[in-house]
Amino acid sequence: MRVLRRTLGTLLLLASVASCATARGDDAKPRAPRPAAPAGFGQLLPAPATVRASGSGHALGPGTVIRTGRTGNAEVRRVGELLAEQLRGPTGLPLPVVDAPAGGGIELRLDPSAPDLGDEGYRLESGPRAVTLTARTPAGLFHAGQTLRQLLPAAGGAGTVPGGTVTDAPRFAHRGAMLDIARHFFTAEQVKRYVDQLAQYKVNTLHLHLTDDQGWRIAIDSWPRLAEYGGGSEVGGGPGGHWTKDEYRDLVRYAADRYVEVVPEIDMPGHVNAALASYAELNCDGKAPPRYTGTKVGFSSLCTGSERTYDFVEDVLAEVAALTPGRYLHIGGDEASATAPADYAAFMDRAQQAVARHGKTVVAWHQLAEARPAPGAVLQYWGHDRTGAAEKARVAAAAKAGHPVILSPADRLYLDMKYDAATKPGLSWAGYVPVRRACEWDPGAYLAGLPAEAVLGVEAPLWTETVATREELEYMAFPRVLCLAELGWSQEPPDWAEYGPRLAAQAPRMEAQGIGYHRAADVPWQAGAAARR
């Protein structure tokens, strides 16, 4: 596979040089078409497992039909309809979707007897007559469609899919992005836009940090002041906000249609000032503190010795679990400095039991390893190169005891870390995280003592202490979140010499979608790429 990647990377570089040479004289003139079909496959991100370029490609145009087979499978039909919408773009290309057998055009096929494709893998075969997308599951068909999008013009519309076959499946089951809407509030519509951006690169999990000291963002019927009062603040003193249950349900459905699973996080026993401010009874002294709009951490704690606290935990987790069809419920557990260690362990025992009662699997930040992780609980590691050896060893020991680990190293995958000293939003407590650093590491060999088979996957968190707008969110996420996609899906970690040109090839796609990305100096962006903000 490494040889294949280098070959494709070389072809992509040659095609890019030819394109730039054509454009130097007059950027307004049409660029020469990319002549070599392999170069089209060589631009794919994440890199597919195998590619075999062969023969003539398939021309997609006004007469193209998307065929979903004659079984009338509603989910496959939905995949086809969404793919048609994505491929049309603003061009008005018809692309009708029909429940019909093979007959040319774009054909979607479910084949449960293809074990080599797994639950999310696919095969894409392109020839003069048709582009055939085959998968064991509708999720695999969706991912195949996202690959097809990258083989056609970034803005949608007519084009030619290069001839050949892509056979593909992910390395890791969990490929996630986390968005903190507690420090600064983001609307459900803004988050839907992020879901679309992530799903096209085969990211399959959206972890939502819904509560923190600065704001409570989800309506809870049994404790209504959490959202009504606790949601009315944010960092810097802004108005905050919260989602209704219907808004949350709608977002969860929207993400599920794109095969993105939502994992809600209710952080506890620390990071709870918004809850404490909303209900005096959650405080050991019975006095509610004021709402908090700063950025300090580690100062708040639920009253772990009070039974009323566990009524609160039970009620909140029950309502959030009922709203969320996915497998997981995240209970935070980090930076609980205001909770005594023995109290922390006892509290996390009861919180984990509550999660289990509501049919979900616990996810928590890796500090749960300092307590008693419940059977099957997933740990999310957010340490960095300077994290102490004892802390890392506890995580490795928990993994060896059967606890899967999601890797979110802060000095590689925290999207709120500044790219460099000139970056305006962002923080730097974990150091600067330039694009190359975010890409160039191997999750399977990252943490000493952590068995590769214990790595459930990778996740890129975006905390929002300094991120208040959609534009800032996208600038900090892109293009580093594409490194997350590559690390999570592709069978090998990126080789920068080969990966850089593939990353650069995504610039027209990001620009067509209005994403204001960071134009890193060491990425060989194509001529005409948007200037850095």
C-alpha positions as CSV (number, residue, x, y, z in Angstrom):
1,M,0.0,0.0,0.0
2,R,2.9,2.4,0.8
3,V,4.2,1.9,-2.8
4,L,0.7,2.5,-4.2
5,R,0.4,5.7,-2.2
6,R,3.8,7.0,-3.4
7,T,2.9,6.3,-7.0
8,L,-0.4,8.1,-6.7
9,G,1.2,11.0,-4.9
10,T,3.8,11.4,-7.7
11,L,1.0,11.4,-10.3
12,L,-0.9,14.0,-8.4
13,L,2.2,16.2,-8.1
14,L,2.8,16.0,-11.8
15,A,-0.8,16.8,-12.6
16,S,-0.7,19.8,-10.2
17,V,2.5,21.1,-11.8
18,A,0.9,20.8,-15.3
19,S,-2.2,22.6,-14.1
20,C,-0.3,25.4,-12.5
21,A,1.9,25.9,-15.6
22,T,-1.3,26.2,-17.7
23,A,-2.8,28.8,-15.3
24,R,0.2,31.0,-14.8
25,G,-0.4,33.1,-18.0
26,D,-4.0,34.0,-17.2
27,D,-5.9,32.7,-14.2
28,A,-9.2,33.6,-16.0
29,K,-8.5,31.0,-18.8
30,P,-9.9,27.5,-18.3
31,R,-7.2,25.1,-17.0
32,A,-6.2,22.1,-18.9
33,P,-8.1,19.0,-17.8
34,R,-6.2,16.5,-15.7
35,P,-5.3,13.9,-18.2
36,A,-4.3,10.9,-16.1
37,A,-7.1,8.9,-14.5
38,P,-4.8,7.7,-11.6
39,A,-4.2,11.2,-10.5
40,G,-8.0,11.5,-9.8
41,F,-7.8,8.5,-7.5
42,G,-4.6,9.9,-6.1
43,Q,-6.5,13.0,-4.8
44,L,-8.8,10.9,-2.6
45,L,-8.9,11.8,1.1
46,P,-8.9,9.6,3.2
47,A,-6.6,7.4,1.1
48,P,-8.5,4.2,0.1
49,A,-7.2,0.8,0.9
50,T,-6.6,-0.2,-2.7
51,V,-7.0,1.4,-6.1
52,R,-6.7,-0.2,-9.5
53,A,-7.0,2.3,-12.4
54,S,-8.1,0.8,-15.7
55,G,-9.8,1.6,-18.9
56,S,-12.1,4.5,-19.8
57,G,-14.0,6.4,-17.2
58,H,-17.7,7.2,-16.9
59,A,-19.2,10.5,-18.0
60,L,-21.8,11.9,-15.7
61,G,-24.2,14.4,-17.3
62,P,-27.8,15.4,-17.9
63,G,-28.9,11.9,-18.8
64,T,-27.4,10.1,-15.8
65,V,-29.7,8.2,-13.5
66,I,-29.0,6.9,-10.0
67,R,-30.4,3.4,-9.6
68,T,-31.1,1.9,-6.2
69,G,-32.1,-1.6,-7.3
70,R,-35.6,-3.1,-7.5
71,T,-35.9,-4.1,-3.9
72,G,-37.4,-0.8,-2.8
73,N,-35.1,-0.6,0.2
74,A,-36.0,2.8,1.8
75,E,-32.6,3.4,3.4
76,V,-30.8,2.8,0.1
77,R,-33.3,5.1,-1.6
78,R,-32.4,7.8,1.0
79,V,-28.7,7.3,0.3
80,G,-29.4,7.7,-3.4
81,E,-31.5,10.8,-2.9
82,L,-28.8,12.5,-0.7
83,L,-26.1,11.5,-3.2
84,A,-28.1,13.1,-6.0
85,E,-28.5,16.3,-4.0
86,Q,-24.7,16.4,-3.3
87,L,-23.7,15.7,-6.9
88,R,-26.1,18.2,-8.4
89,G,-24.6,21.1,-6.5
90,P,-25.9,24.4,-7.8
91,T,-25.8,23.2,-11.4
92,G,-29.3,21.9,-11.8
93,L,-28.2,18.5,-13.1
94,P,-31.3,16.3,-13.0
95,L,-29.9,13.0,-11.6
96,P,-33.2,11.3,-11.0
97,V,-33.2,8.5,-8.5
98,V,-35.1,5.4,-9.6
99,D,-35.8,2.0,-8.0
100,A,-34.6,0.0,-11.0
101,P,-32.0,-2.7,-11.6
102,A,-28.7,-2.3,-13.4
103,G,-29.0,-0.2,-16.5
104,G,-26.1,2.2,-16.5
105,G,-25.5,5.5,-14.7
106,I,-24.8,5.3,-11.0
107,E,-25.8,2.0,-9.5
108,L,-26.1,1.4,-5.8
109,R,-25.9,-2.3,-4.7
110,L,-26.3,-3.9,-1.3
111,D,-24.3,-7.2,-1.2
112,P,-24.5,-8.8,2.3
113,S,-22.2,-11.6,1.1
114,A,-19.1,-9.3,0.7
115,P,-17.4,-9.9,4.1
116,D,-14.2,-8.1,2.9
117,L,-16.0,-4.8,3.0
118,G,-17.0,-4.9,6.6
119,D,-19.8,-2.7,8.1
120,E,-18.6,0.5,6.5
121,G,-16.5,-0.5,3.5
122,Y,-17.4,-0.4,-0.1
123,R,-16.3,-1.1,-3.7
124,L,-16.5,1.6,-6.4
125,E,-16.2,0.4,-10.0
126,S,-16.1,2.9,-12.8
127,G,-16.3,2.1,-16.6
128,P,-17.9,3.6,-19.7
129,R,-21.4,2.1,-19.0
130,A,-21.8,2.8,-15.2
131,V,-20.3,3.6,-11.9
132,T,-21.3,0.8,-9.5
133,L,-21.2,1.3,-5.7
134,T,-21.3,-1.9,-3.8
135,A,-21.4,-2.4,0.0
136,R,-22.7,-4.7,2.7
137,T,-24.6,-1.9,4.4
138,P,-26.3,1.4,3.5
139,A,-23.5,3.1,5.6
140,G,-21.0,1.6,3.2
141,L,-23.0,2.9,0.2
142,F,-23.0,6.4,1.7
143,H,-19.2,6.3,2.1
144,A,-18.8,5.1,-1.5
145,G,-20.9,8.1,-2.5
146,Q,-18.6,10.5,-0.7
147,T,-15.6,9.0,-2.6
148,L,-17.5,9.4,-5.8
149,R,-18.0,13.1,-5.0
150,Q,-14.3,13.6,-4.8
151,L,-13.8,12.1,-8.3
152,L,-16.1,14.8,-9.8
153,P,-16.0,18.6,-9.9
154,A,-15.9,20.2,-6.4
155,A,-18.9,22.4,-7.1
156,G,-21.0,19.5,-8.4
157,G,-22.4,19.0,-11.9
158,A,-21.2,17.1,-15.0
159,G,-17.8,15.5,-15.1
160,T,-16.0,12.2,-15.8
161,V,-15.2,9.6,-13.2
162,P,-11.9,8.0,-13.9
163,G,-12.0,4.3,-14.9
164,G,-11.0,1.7,-12.3
165,T,-11.9,0.1,-9.0
166,V,-11.6,1.4,-5.4
167,T,-11.9,-1.2,-2.6
168,D,-12.0,0.4,0.8
169,A,-12.8,-0.1,4.5
170,P,-11.8,1.9,7.6
171,R,-8.9,1.2,9.9
172,F,-10.8,2.3,13.1
173,A,-14.4,2.0,14.0
174,H,-14.6,5.4,15.8
175,R,-13.7,8.5,13.7
176,G,-15.0,11.4,15.6
177,A,-15.1,15.2,16.0
178,M,-16.2,16.9,19.3
179,L,-17.8,20.3,19.4
180,D,-18.1,22.3,22.6
181,I,-21.3,24.3,22.5
182,A,-21.2,25.1,26.2
183,R,-18.4,27.8,26.3
184,H,-19.9,29.5,23.3
185,F,-23.3,28.6,22.0
186,F,-23.8,27.3,18.4
187,T,-27.2,26.7,16.9
188,A,-28.4,23.3,15.7
189,E,-28.3,24.7,12.1
190,Q,-24.7,25.7,12.4
191,V,-23.9,22.2,13.8
192,K,-25.7,20.6,10.9
193,R,-23.3,22.4,8.5
194,Y,-20.4,20.9,10.5
195,V,-22.0,17.4,10.2
196,D,-22.1,17.7,6.4
197,Q,-18.5,18.9,6.3
198,L,-17.4,15.9,8.4
199,A,-19.5,13.2,6.8
200,Q,-18.1,13.8,3.4
201,Y,-14.7,12.7,4.7
202,K,-16.1,9.6,6.4
203,V,-16.1,10.9,10.0
204,N,-18.8,8.9,11.7
205,T,-19.2,10.4,15.2
206,L,-20.2,13.8,16.5
207,H,-19.5,14.2,20.2
208,L,-21.4,17.2,21.6
209,H,-20.1,18.8,24.8
210,L,-23.5,20.1,26.0
211,T,-22.8,21.3,29.5
212,D,-20.0,23.1,31.4
213,D,-19.4,25.9,33.9
214,Q,-20.4,28.6,31.3
215,G,-23.7,27.2,30.0
216,W,-26.2,24.4,29.9
217,R,-27.4,23.8,26.3
218,I,-30.0,21.0,26.3
219,A,-33.6,21.3,27.7
220,I,-34.3,18.9,30.6
221,D,-38.0,18.7,31.5
222,S,-37.5,17.5,35.0
223,W,-35.0,20.3,35.8
224,P,-36.2,23.2,33.5
225,R,-34.0,25.9,35.0
226,L,-30.9,24.1,33.7
227,A,-31.5,25.4,30.2
228,E,-33.8,28.4,30.9
229,Y,-31.3,30.0,33.4
230,G,-28.1,28.0,33.1
231,G,-28.2,28.3,29.3
232,G,-28.4,32.1,29.4
233,S,-24.6,32.7,29.6
234,E,-21.4,32.0,27.8
235,V,-17.7,33.0,27.9
236,G,-17.4,36.7,27.7
237,G,-20.9,37.5,28.9
238,G,-22.8,36.8,25.7
239,P,-26.5,35.7,25.7
240,G,-25.8,32.0,25.4
241,G,-28.7,29.9,24.4
242,H,-30.0,26.3,24.5
243,W,-31.5,23.7,22.2
244,T,-35.0,22.4,22.7
245,K,-35.6,18.7,22.7
246,D,-37.0,18.9,19.2
247,E,-34.0,20.7,17.9
248,Y,-31.7,18.1,19.4
249,R,-33.8,15.2,18.0
250,D,-33.8,16.9,14.6
251,L,-30.0,17.2,14.7
252,V,-29.6,13.6,15.7
253,R,-31.8,12.5,12.8
254,Y,-29.9,14.7,10.4
255,A,-26.6,13.3,11.5
256,A,-27.9,9.7,11.3
257,D,-29.0,10.2,7.7
258,R,-25.3,10.9,7.0
259,Y,-24.2,7.9,9.1
260,V,-22.8,10.1,11.9
261,E,-23.6,8.9,15.4
262,V,-24.2,11.7,18.0
263,V,-22.6,11.1,21.4
264,P,-23.9,13.6,24.0
265,E,-21.8,14.7,26.9
266,I,-23.1,15.8,30.3
267,D,-19.9,16.7,32.1
268,M,-19.7,15.8,35.9
269,P,-18.9,16.0,38.8
270,G,-16.9,19.0,37.8
271,H,-17.5,21.6,35.1
272,V,-21.0,22.1,36.6
273,N,-21.3,25.8,37.6
274,A,-24.2,26.3,35.1
275,A,-26.1,23.6,36.9
276,L,-25.1,24.9,40.4
277,A,-26.2,28.4,39.5
278,S,-29.6,27.0,38.3
279,Y,-30.4,25.0,41.4
280,A,-29.3,25.9,44.9
281,E,-30.1,22.4,46.1
282,L,-27.2,21.0,44.1
283,N,-24.8,22.9,46.2
284,C,-23.6,21.5,49.5
285,D,-24.2,24.8,51.3
286,G,-27.6,25.3,49.6
287,K,-26.5,28.5,48.0
288,A,-26.4,29.0,44.2
289,P,-23.3,30.7,42.8
290,P,-23.6,33.3,40.1
291,R,-23.4,32.3,36.5
292,Y,-19.8,32.1,35.2
293,T,-18.5,33.7,32.0
294,G,-14.7,33.2,32.4
295,T,-12.4,30.4,31.3
296,K,-11.0,28.8,34.4
297,V,-11.5,25.1,35.1
298,G,-11.5,22.8,38.1
299,F,-13.4,25.0,40.6
300,S,-16.9,23.6,40.6
301,S,-18.3,20.3,41.9
302,L,-21.6,18.6,42.4
303,C,-22.3,17.8,46.1
304,T,-21.3,14.2,46.0
305,G,-22.6,13.4,49.5
306,S,-26.2,14.5,48.8
307,E,-28.8,12.1,47.5
308,R,-30.5,15.0,45.7
309,T,-27.4,15.1,43.5
310,Y,-28.1,11.5,42.4
311,D,-31.7,12.3,41.7
312,F,-30.4,15.1,39.4
313,V,-27.9,12.7,37.7
314,E,-30.6,10.0,37.2
315,D,-33.1,12.4,35.7
316,V,-30.7,14.2,33.4
317,L,-29.1,11.0,32.0
318,A,-32.5,9.4,31.6
319,E,-33.8,12.3,29.5
320,V,-30.7,12.6,27.4
321,A,-30.5,8.8,26.8
322,A,-34.1,8.8,25.7
323,L,-33.4,11.5,23.1
324,T,-30.3,9.7,21.8
325,P,-30.6,6.4,19.8
326,G,-26.8,5.9,19.7
327,R,-24.8,3.5,21.8
328,Y,-22.9,6.0,24.0
329,L,-23.4,8.5,26.7
330,H,-20.4,10.6,27.7
331,I,-20.2,11.7,31.4
332,G,-17.1,13.8,31.3
333,G,-15.2,13.2,34.5
334,D,-12.1,15.4,33.8
335,E,-10.6,18.3,35.7
336,A,-12.6,17.5,38.9
337,S,-10.1,19.2,41.1
338,A,-12.8,20.5,43.5
339,T,-14.0,16.9,44.2
340,A,-11.9,14.8,46.7
341,P,-10.5,11.6,45.0
342,A,-12.6,9.2,47.1
343,D,-15.7,11.2,46.5
344,Y,-14.9,11.3,42.8
345,A,-14.6,7.5,42.6
346,A,-17.8,7.0,44.5
347,F,-19.7,9.5,42.3
348,M,-18.4,8.0,39.1
349,D,-19.5,4.6,40.3
350,R,-23.1,5.8,40.6
351,A,-23.1,7.9,37.4
352,Q,-21.9,4.9,35.4
353,Q,-24.6,2.8,37.0
354,A,-27.2,5.3,35.8
355,V,-25.8,5.2,32.3
356,A,-26.2,1.4,32.3
357,R,-29.7,1.6,33.6
358,H,-30.7,3.6,30.5
359,G,-29.1,1.1,28.0
360,K,-26.0,3.1,27.1
361,T,-22.3,2.5,27.2
362,V,-20.2,4.9,29.3
363,V,-17.7,7.1,27.7
364,A,-15.6,9.4,29.9
365,W,-12.4,11.3,29.7
366,H,-9.3,9.3,30.7
367,Q,-9.4,10.5,34.3
368,L,-12.0,7.7,34.8
369,A,-9.0,5.4,35.0
370,E,-8.2,6.9,38.4
371,A,-11.5,5.6,39.7
372,R,-13.3,2.3,38.8
373,P,-14.3,2.2,35.1
374,A,-17.4,0.1,34.7
375,P,-17.2,-3.0,32.5
376,G,-16.9,-2.0,28.8
377,A,-16.5,1.7,29.7
378,V,-14.7,3.7,27.0
379,L,-11.9,6.1,28.0
380,Q,-11.1,9.2,25.9
381,Y,-7.4,10.1,26.2
382,W,-6.7,13.8,25.9
383,G,-3.1,13.9,27.3
384,H,-0.1,15.1,25.4
385,D,3.7,14.6,25.2
386,R,4.2,16.3,28.6
387,T,1.6,14.2,30.4
388,G,3.1,12.2,33.3
389,A,4.2,8.6,32.8
390,A,2.0,7.4,35.7
391,E,-1.1,8.9,34.1
392,K,-0.4,7.3,30.8
393,A,0.3,4.0,32.5
394,R,-3.1,4.1,34.1
395,V,-4.8,4.5,30.8
396,A,-2.7,1.6,29.3
397,A,-3.6,-0.6,32.2
398,A,-7.3,0.1,31.8
399,A,-7.0,-0.7,28.1
400,K,-5.4,-4.0,29.0
401,A,-8.2,-4.7,31.4
402,G,-10.7,-4.4,28.5
403,H,-11.5,-0.7,28.2
404,P,-11.4,0.6,24.6
405,V,-9.6,3.9,24.2
406,I,-10.4,6.9,22.0
407,L,-7.3,8.9,21.2
408,S,-7.6,12.7,21.3
409,P,-4.1,13.9,22.2
410,A,-4.3,17.6,22.9
411,D,-1.0,18.5,21.1
412,R,-2.2,16.7,17.9
413,L,-5.9,16.6,17.7
414,Y,-7.2,19.6,19.8
415,L,-8.6,21.8,17.1
416,D,-8.7,24.8,19.4
417,M,-4.9,24.8,19.7
418,K,-3.4,27.6,17.7
419,Y,-1.6,26.7,14.5
420,D,1.2,29.1,15.3
421,A,1.8,32.4,17.2
422,A,0.0,34.4,14.6
423,T,-3.3,32.5,14.9
424,K,-5.9,34.9,16.4
425,P,-8.4,32.5,18.0
426,G,-7.4,29.5,20.0
427,L,-5.2,28.5,22.9
428,S,-1.7,27.2,23.3
429,W,-1.4,25.4,26.6
430,A,-0.7,22.1,24.8
431,G,1.6,23.9,22.4
432,Y,1.0,25.0,18.8
433,V,-0.5,22.4,16.5
434,P,0.5,23.1,12.9
435,V,-1.2,21.0,10.2
436,R,1.7,18.6,9.7
437,R,1.8,17.8,13.5
438,A,-1.9,17.0,13.5
439,C,-1.3,14.5,10.6
440,E,2.0,12.9,11.2
441,W,1.5,10.3,13.9
442,D,0.3,6.7,14.2
443,P,-2.7,6.1,16.6
444,G,-1.9,2.4,16.7
445,A,1.5,3.0,18.2
446,Y,1.0,6.3,20.0
447,L,0.7,5.5,23.7
448,A,3.3,3.4,25.4
449,G,1.8,0.1,26.6
450,L,-1.5,0.7,24.9
451,P,-2.3,-2.4,22.7
452,A,-3.2,-1.4,19.2
453,E,-6.3,-3.5,19.3
454,A,-7.6,-1.4,22.3
455,V,-7.7,1.7,20.2
456,L,-11.3,2.2,19.3
457,G,-10.4,5.2,17.1
458,V,-9.5,8.9,17.1
459,E,-11.4,12.1,17.8
460,A,-10.6,15.8,17.3
461,P,-12.2,18.0,19.9
462,L,-12.9,21.7,19.3
463,W,-13.3,23.6,22.6
464,T,-14.8,27.0,22.2
465,E,-13.4,29.3,25.0
466,T,-12.0,31.5,22.2
467,V,-14.2,30.4,19.3
468,A,-17.5,32.3,19.0
469,T,-18.5,32.2,15.3
470,R,-19.0,29.7,12.5
471,E,-16.1,31.3,10.6
472,E,-13.7,30.8,13.6
473,L,-14.9,27.3,14.1
474,E,-14.2,26.3,10.5
475,Y,-10.9,28.1,10.4
476,M,-9.6,26.2,13.4
477,A,-11.1,22.9,12.2
478,F,-9.9,23.0,8.5
479,P,-7.7,21.6,7.3
480,R,-6.7,19.8,10.5
481,V,-9.9,17.8,10.8
482,L,-9.0,16.2,7.5
483,C,-6.0,14.8,9.2
484,L,-8.4,13.2,11.7
485,A,-10.3,11.7,8.8
486,E,-7.1,10.3,7.3
487,L,-5.9,8.9,10.6
488,G,-9.2,7.3,11.4
489,W,-10.0,5.7,8.0
490,S,-6.8,5.0,6.1
491,Q,-4.9,1.8,6.7
492,E,-1.6,3.6,7.3
493,P,-0.7,6.9,9.0
494,P,0.1,9.7,6.5
495,D,3.4,10.1,4.8
496,W,3.6,13.8,4.6
497,A,5.4,13.9,1.2
498,E,2.4,12.0,-0.2
499,Y,-0.3,13.4,2.0
500,G,0.4,17.1,1.5
501,P,-0.6,17.1,-2.2
502,R,-3.8,15.2,-1.4
503,L,-4.6,17.7,1.3
504,A,-3.9,20.5,-1.1
505,A,-6.3,19.0,-3.6
506,Q,-9.1,19.5,-1.2
507,A,-8.8,23.3,-1.4
508,P,-11.3,23.7,-4.3
509,R,-13.8,21.6,-2.4
510,M,-13.5,23.7,0.8
511,E,-13.7,26.9,-1.2
512,A,-16.8,25.7,-3.1
513,Q,-18.4,25.0,0.3
514,G,-17.5,28.4,1.6
515,I,-15.1,27.0,4.3
516,G,-12.5,29.6,5.3
517,Y,-9.6,27.3,6.0
518,H,-6.1,27.9,7.3
519,R,-3.7,28.0,4.4
520,A,-0.6,26.3,6.0
521,A,2.7,27.3,4.4
522,D,4.0,23.8,4.2
523,V,1.0,22.5,2.2
524,P,1.5,22.7,-1.6
525,W,-1.8,24.5,-2.3
526,Q,-2.8,24.8,-5.9
527,A,-2.5,28.1,-7.7
528,G,-5.5,30.3,-7.0
529,A,-6.3,28.7,-3.6
530,A,-7.9,31.2,-1.2
531,A,-5.6,33.4,0.8
532,R,-5.3,32.7,4.5
533,R,-7.7,34.7,6.7
